[in-house]
Amino acid sequence: MKLGFLIYSYFPYGGQQRDFHRIVQECIERGHDVTIYILKWQGEPLAGATVRFVPVSSINRLRLYKQFTQWVLNDLKQNPCDVVIGFNKMPGLNVYFAADPCFAEKAEFQRGAYYKYTPRYHHFSSYEESVFGKESNTRILFLSPLQRRAFEKYYPDCGDRLYQVPPGIDRDRMVTDAAPVIRGKFRSEFNLKDDDLLILQVGSGFKVKGVDRSLQAIASLPEEIRSRVRYLLIGQDKPNRYLKRAKQLGIEKMFSVLPGQDDIPRFLLGADLLLHPAFSESAGYVLLEATIAGLPVLTTSSCGYACHVEKAGSGLVCAEPFKQNELNENLVTILTSPGREQWKNAGLEYGKQEELFSLAKTASDLIEQFGNEARSV
């Protein structure tokens, strides 16, 4: 088949982008003719795909997205595809891969009353309506039950177009016999003593990932615990605001920030806790990656893959609505509990499920199914 993939930008470390890469790679390996429409690409090119850099520009992001959509739709009229798959919400898609949360829900609960009168709201709500609204035929591949509940609440007619796909964890996140050696070398490299506690947070977009919440929770730790803690944040974003906040809280000496890394597995093995109190997350791959690496997790129920932490019994999940005191108390518990080994072993056992690694196959199967159905009409 001829497949068109649409995404505004690609960089190697985002969850959306990694899913995009996995699915596109699988489709290429199956022999499909793949064209990618994109504005910006960071990282290694994807062999076997035709990449079309859409020649539009604007300092206004909303105008840029509208120009992108119009240019691509015009090009697809001249160069039609059997299936058009979007990783951002926009008109004209046959399939939408729901890497993002429901915009209507975010607008209601995470923005002020004035927000619905802004150009940003009108743009993104209309683009979401074009995918989920009752006039749409777009099929939606989604990641978690949390997403389904939101989509069906705000778009009650979309239910028969929703298809849940399993996670797509990379197999290098699984623990091997070399884990103790890797952990020892890592902790030596970062000058961590045996009784030091390394809290790890991984994710780009520090505001949405709840870094402010993490800093507040770490600052609230009792002194006897806090004196042993190091907090390492990894991701793509501007760190200055958070470094300043850490200084205000008196914890700047224990806080470090690194850009996105290619060797996350060794960080998961070297750390003592994954902290991920995100405001909103469709999935949150790092929750599963930490779980199957045997690293206890502390997260929020607003993350789609928090359900896996609960199923696995690999950590603690803060309830919604979020309360900072609950996060603070859970952080003390998870750092001091004698049940840490139980959380570790439960995660390792959960990681033996083959389904956790099958996103690309399942999504590609569905794309082929939709293409065959369209051809038979």
Summary of the structure (lengths in Angstrom):
residues: 377
radius of gyration: 21.4
end to end distance: 15.7
largest distance: 68.5
contacts: 1230
relative contact order: 0.12
helix: 48%
strand: 17%
